[in-house]
Amino acid sequence: MAATDSELVNLHIDGRIATVELNRPKRKNALIGPMADDLGNIIDGLNDNPSIAVVVIQGAGGAFCSGLDLKEFGADPQPDWVSHFPGKWRRVHERLFDCPHIVICALERYAINGGAALALAGDFLVVGDGAFLQVGEIQQGMPAPMNVAWLRLRHSEAIAARLALAGSRVYGPDLVAHGIANESVEDDRVLEAAHELASKFALHEPMGVRRIKTSLRRAGPADDATSWFQRVLDSDPMSGRRMTPVAATDS
């Protein structure tokens, strides 16, 4: 087993399976700029690794991701990375868009706002029965470009609207019913179930996975990460105006 641990994101490689773990458990794995940098770099490296077939994304400490770390974003003085965060976070999603491996997200407890976008980026989502996903930006009067991008890439407008316009918590069984999650399991079995699924997919030849994922992307509504995410950003009627994150439940 190979392991590469940073302060903020851990990477463990076992055969054809790479496990990427968000590692800020004391802050509910809330997102900050350096964490986005580490995550983007790790995914970039995995994309270039021809021996990997499956990537599992999970959170440390029994939770997936609570969204932006609003304490850090609101610090005085503000960290230098705050003004650059949108580009850093978009890079993470562009790398996931281009990922040639099967991506499984293991949703424990919650995936909120930015965390929800990360969960939606997976090809497969395993969630706890009592865990929830929440695209809650509408409650703050904020745009939700990464969430909208993944929802419209993978799901119908009706499903996207149910999440993005309601802004409410959607729990494991309902995520399965909507076709967003593939499996809802007992809360203490999320990681186990996600890695069981990864072990099955790891039997596939990595080149076969790469070829099929490339074909699926090219046959879909978007085959280029940069233009797809830019299209979603440009669709916002207030695009270009700076908006400051405000407090949200569990963020």
Summary of the structure (lengths in Angstrom):
residues: 251
radius of gyration: 16.9
end to end distance: 33.8
largest distance: 50.2
contacts: 838
relative contact order: 0.15
helix: 46%
strand: 19%
